[in-house]
Amino acid sequence: MPLLIVRYLLLYMEPVMLEIGDTLVSLDVIEKEFICNLEACLGACCIEGDAGAPLEEEERQKLKDILPVIWDDLLPAAQSVIREQGVAYIDQEGDVVTSIVNGKDCVFTCYGANGMCYCAIEKAYKEGRIDFYKPISCHLYPIRTKKYSGFTAVNYNRWKICKAAEVLGRKEGVKVYQFLKEPLIRKFGEVWYNELNEVAVEYERQKAQDD
């Protein structure tokens, strides 16, 4: 049971994962603070890194379906890459990811007048032009999930470009799982999220008792 795992952690100080349903959740997800600070990072996660955003197979098809709607929002270089290899490719780890430009920029990146990066998919969704918000891996970031035989790992991926988000999260007292409530429910469901929240509250309560 999750609460037993929490108690084990507090007694022995071992780096364990929290078992929620068929997932194993890193403690960082409930311990660390985070709030995206787009004014500071300008959406750098869309254009940094050495691979595209992970995709579920049905998302790959969805991106193909909505491509004609968002095509004119994409940069010429991105359009060229998509013409050559499509909306996605297989990265070095064997995962399906969004295609990228110049080895790092997601092909679905567009820019505002202030130089801020925007997701062309999310932009079209908010304008009511499509019914797909964006890939769940993007919605969940900085959480990354990985499916294994029998369980799914849920980890907090710390990245130097998100330092301002960590600072803002600490200032406002918002944990990673709280900031990402909407995408976590989208991915795992409301029952799963409520159980995670209960575990997090119990974890903090027990920590306070031991201090």
N, C-alpha and C positions, 0 to 999 in steps of 0.2 A: 504494500500500500504506500502511496506517496508520502503520507505524514510519517510513517515509520522510517522511510528513507531520510526525511528531514531530521528526525530525532537521531538517527545513526550518524549523520553528518555532524550534528552539534556535539555529540559525545566523543567522536573519534577524529574529527576534523579531517576527514578523507574527502578528496575531490570526486564526489559521485554525481551522477545524473539523476534527475527527477523523473520517475516513471508516471506518465499521464496517458492512460489508455495504451495504445500501441506505439507511443513515442517515448523517447528519452530526451529530456530537456536539460541543457546546460544550466548550471546555477547562475552563470552570468546573465541569463535572460531575466531572472527575477532580482538579481543583486545590482546590476549596473544601471546607471541612469543614461537617458538618451532622448533628445528631441531634435529632429532635423532643423538645421539652421541654414536655410537656403540663401539668406542674405550674405552669409559668411563664406559658404563653400561654392555657391553659384551652380549647384547641381553637378559637382565634379564626378560623382559616382557614375554618371552617364558616359563619361569620356575618359575615365582612367581605368587601368587594369590591362591584362593581356588576353582577355577572352570576353565574349558577349555574355548577356544575361541568360542563366539557365532557363530552359523551356520544358514544359510538359508537352507530350506529343500532340494532344488536342489543341494546345496553344499555337503550335507551329502551323497547323492548318488554319486556325483562326486568323493568324497574321497574314496568311496568303489571301484569305477571304476579304479582309478589310484593306488590303494594300491599295486597291484603286481609289479608295476614299481619301487616304492620307498621302497619296503619292506626291502631290504638289507641295506638301508641307516638308518633304524631305530635301536634304541638301543634294546638289548634283553629284557629289562624290559618293554619297550613300546610294543614290539611284543607280549609279554605275556598278557598285558592288552587288546590289540586289539583282541586277540584270545578269551578272556573271555567275553568281553562286546561290541566289535565292535569299530568303529572309533569315535563314539559319544555316548552321554548319555543325559538324562534330568537332569538339575541341580535343586537346591532347589527353584529357582524362576520359574521353569517350562519351561525353555528355552533349546533348543537343543544346546549342546556345544561339542567341541572336547574332546575325552577321555584324562585323565591325569594319570600320574604315581606318586605314593606316595602323592596323594592329592594335587599336584600343577603343576608338569611338563607336558607340552603338549606332547602327544605321538609322535608328528611329529618333535620334537626337535632333532637335531644332533649337534655335537661339532667339532670345528676346533682345530688345534694343539695348538693354544694359549688359549684354554678354552672358546672361544667365542661361543655363541649359534647361530645356524643357523636353518632355517626352511627347512626341507627335501623337502617339496612341492616346495617352491621357488627355491631351489637348482636344483631340477629336471627340473623345467620350464626353468631356465636360461641355462641349459645344452641341451635343446631341446628335452627332453625325454617325456614331457607331455605338454598339451596345457592349463593347468589351473595354474594361477599364485599363488594364495593362497586365503583362505577365505577373503571375503571383510571386515569382522570385524578386521582381522589382518592388512590388507592393510590400513585401515582407522585409526588405533590407532595412537594417543590418543583420537581420536573422537569415541564416542559410539553413536549408533542410537537405537531408540526404537519406534516401531510402535504402535500407539494408534488408536482408532476409529476416523477417519477423518483427522489425521495428523501423521507425523513422527517427533519425537524429535531428534535434533542433538546437542549433548553436548560434551564439552571438559572434559575428565576424567583426572584430575591431580593425579599423583602418585609419591611418594617420589623417586622411582627408576629412574624416568625420570628427576630429578633435573638438571643433566648435559645437557639435551636437552633444558631445559628452559634457562639455562645460555648461551648456544651456540646460541639459537634463538635470545636472546636479543643482543648478540654481533653482529650478522649478520643482525639484523633488519627484521627477517622473521616471519610472523604471522602463526598461526596454519593452517588456511585455505590455505595459500600460500604454505606451506610445503606439504600439503596434496592435492594439486590440482589434481594430477592424480587419486588417489582413489575416490575423491569426484565426479569427472567427471564419473568415472566408475560406481559409485553408483547412481548418480542423473542426469547425463547428462551435456553436455557443456552449454546449455541454462541456466540451473539452476545455474551452477557455475558462469557464466558471470553476472547473476543478483546478486548473493551474492557478487561478486567482486565490482560491481557498488555501492551496499549498503555500503560496507566496506570503499570505497573511499570517499563516501559522508559523512559517519559517522566521518571519520578522519578530513575531511575538516571543518565540523561544530564544532567539538571539538576544532580545532585550532582557529577558529573565536571566540569562547567563552573564550579562555585562555587569 
